[in-house]
Amino acid sequence: RDWLRQNEFNPFIDQAWLLLGKAHLQNQDYIESISVFANTIRLFGYDLDAVSEAQIWLVRAYTEIGWYSDAEVLVEGLLARTVPDNLKTDFANFYAFLLLQQNKQEEAIDWLIEAVAKEKNSVQRRRLWYLIGQMYASADKKHEAYDAFDKVRGLTLNFNDTGKSTI
């Protein structure tokens, strides 16, 4: 009966909706991405994984346009339940991004360290350690900054024409 009551019978259509929302976010069309993610939540409310992923990406979209209170409401809801393991890295990254945008560096460091622990990509892991090292250095925590920068070893830096690093 539950199967017959659902609106969509293609098991992969929720992934297509999520991909569409992510594409809009990547193109900096934040309002459209928010709309797509909200519709994903509405259409696939029975699938907690799809809803959780849409909410995590909504946190990112809300943060990008400065709707911090909306992002915080979603974060509180996500923290109240168990986030699926495959989404924990994105959640930690996006929550740390929200905290950084609000100038809450001390809290953001904890979430970035959690994101590093779950990150599988070694280059991204080093990038996060570099960011953590910069945050520790700006907080005048030299020992922690040194330890964080020590974990960045092996990362190649590319410099653009302006002389700025493009890690």
C-alpha positions as CSV (number, residue, x, y, z in Angstrom):
1,R,0.0,0.0,0.0
2,D,2.8,2.4,0.9
3,W,4.4,1.7,-2.5
4,L,1.2,2.5,-4.4
5,R,0.6,5.7,-2.4
6,Q,3.9,7.3,-3.5
7,N,3.9,9.8,-6.3
8,E,7.0,8.5,-8.1
9,F,8.0,5.0,-8.9
10,N,11.4,5.5,-10.4
11,P,13.9,4.7,-7.6
12,F,16.5,7.1,-9.0
13,I,14.4,10.2,-9.6
14,D,15.3,11.6,-6.2
15,Q,18.9,11.6,-7.2
16,A,18.0,13.5,-10.4
17,W,16.3,16.2,-8.3
18,L,19.3,16.4,-6.0
19,L,21.7,16.6,-8.9
20,L,19.6,19.4,-10.4
21,G,19.6,21.4,-7.2
22,K,23.4,20.9,-6.9
23,A,23.8,22.1,-10.5
24,H,21.9,25.3,-9.7
25,L,24.0,25.8,-6.6
26,Q,27.2,25.3,-8.6
27,N,26.0,27.9,-11.2
28,Q,25.3,30.3,-8.3
29,D,21.6,30.3,-9.0
30,Y,20.9,30.0,-5.3
31,I,17.1,30.8,-5.3
32,E,16.5,28.2,-8.0
33,S,18.6,25.6,-6.0
34,I,16.6,26.4,-2.9
35,S,13.4,25.8,-4.8
36,V,14.6,22.5,-6.2
37,F,15.8,21.3,-2.8
38,A,12.5,22.3,-1.1
39,N,10.6,20.4,-3.8
40,T,12.8,17.4,-3.3
41,I,12.0,17.5,0.4
42,R,8.3,17.8,-0.4
43,L,8.2,15.1,-3.0
44,F,10.4,12.5,-1.3
45,G,9.4,13.1,2.4
46,Y,9.2,9.3,2.8
47,D,12.9,8.9,2.0
48,L,14.9,10.1,5.0
49,D,18.2,9.9,3.1
50,A,17.0,12.0,0.2
51,V,15.4,14.5,2.6
52,S,18.6,14.7,4.7
53,E,20.8,15.3,1.6
54,A,18.4,18.0,0.3
55,Q,18.5,19.7,3.8
56,I,22.3,19.6,3.9
57,W,22.6,21.2,0.5
58,L,19.9,23.7,1.6
59,V,22.2,24.7,4.4
60,R,24.9,25.5,1.9
61,A,22.5,27.5,-0.4
62,Y,21.1,29.5,2.5
63,T,24.6,30.2,3.7
64,E,25.7,31.4,0.3
65,I,22.9,34.0,0.2
66,G,23.2,35.0,3.8
67,W,20.1,33.5,5.2
68,Y,21.9,32.3,8.3
69,S,18.8,31.8,10.5
70,D,17.2,29.5,8.0
71,A,20.4,27.5,7.7
72,E,20.7,27.3,11.5
73,V,17.1,25.9,11.7
74,L,18.0,23.2,9.3
75,V,21.3,22.4,11.1
76,E,19.4,22.1,14.4
77,G,17.0,19.6,12.8
78,L,19.9,17.6,11.3
79,L,21.7,17.5,14.6
80,A,18.6,16.2,16.3
81,R,18.6,13.1,14.2
82,T,21.3,10.8,12.9
83,V,22.8,12.0,9.6
84,P,23.5,9.1,7.2
85,D,27.2,8.2,7.1
86,N,27.6,9.0,3.5
87,L,26.4,12.6,4.1
88,K,28.4,13.4,7.3
89,T,31.3,14.9,5.4
90,D,29.1,17.3,3.4
91,F,27.2,18.2,6.6
92,A,30.4,18.9,8.5
93,N,31.8,21.0,5.7
94,F,28.7,23.0,5.1
95,Y,28.1,23.6,8.8
96,A,31.7,24.8,9.2
97,F,31.1,27.1,6.2
98,L,28.0,28.5,7.9
99,L,30.0,29.1,11.1
100,L,32.9,30.7,9.3
101,Q,30.4,33.1,7.5
102,Q,29.1,34.1,10.9
103,N,32.7,34.7,12.2
104,K,32.5,31.8,14.7
105,Q,36.0,30.4,14.0
106,E,36.4,28.5,17.2
107,E,33.2,26.4,16.6
108,A,34.1,26.0,12.9
109,I,37.5,24.5,13.6
110,D,35.8,21.6,15.5
111,W,33.5,20.9,12.5
112,L,36.4,21.2,10.0
113,I,38.4,18.7,12.0
114,E,35.4,16.4,11.9
115,A,35.1,16.9,8.1
116,V,38.8,16.1,7.7
117,A,38.3,12.8,9.7
118,K,35.6,11.8,7.3
119,E,37.1,13.1,4.0
120,K,38.3,10.4,1.7
121,N,40.0,12.6,-0.9
122,S,43.6,13.2,0.2
123,V,44.0,16.5,-1.6
124,Q,40.7,17.9,-0.1
125,R,41.9,16.6,3.3
126,R,45.1,18.6,3.0
127,R,43.2,21.7,1.9
128,L,41.0,21.4,5.0
129,W,44.1,21.0,7.2
130,Y,45.6,24.1,5.6
131,L,42.4,26.1,6.3
132,I,42.5,24.8,9.9
133,G,46.1,25.9,10.2
134,Q,45.3,29.3,9.0
135,M,42.4,29.6,11.5
136,Y,44.7,28.5,14.3
137,A,47.4,30.9,13.2
138,S,44.9,33.8,13.2
139,A,43.8,32.8,16.7
140,D,47.5,32.9,17.8
141,K,47.5,29.2,18.6
142,K,50.9,28.6,17.1
143,H,51.4,25.0,18.3
144,E,48.0,23.8,16.9
145,A,48.7,25.8,13.7
146,Y,52.1,24.1,13.3
147,D,50.5,20.7,13.8
148,A,47.8,21.5,11.2
149,F,50.3,22.8,8.6
150,D,52.5,19.7,9.2
151,K,49.6,17.6,7.9
152,V,49.6,19.6,4.7
153,R,52.9,18.2,3.5
154,G,53.0,16.9,0.0
155,L,50.3,19.3,-1.3
156,T,51.5,21.1,-4.5
157,L,50.7,24.8,-4.7
158,N,49.9,26.3,-8.0
159,F,50.2,30.1,-8.4
160,N,48.2,32.1,-10.8
161,D,49.3,35.2,-12.6
162,T,48.6,37.4,-9.6
163,G,51.0,35.4,-7.4
164,K,48.1,34.0,-5.2
165,S,48.0,30.4,-4.3
166,T,45.3,28.3,-5.9
167,I,45.5,25.2,-3.6
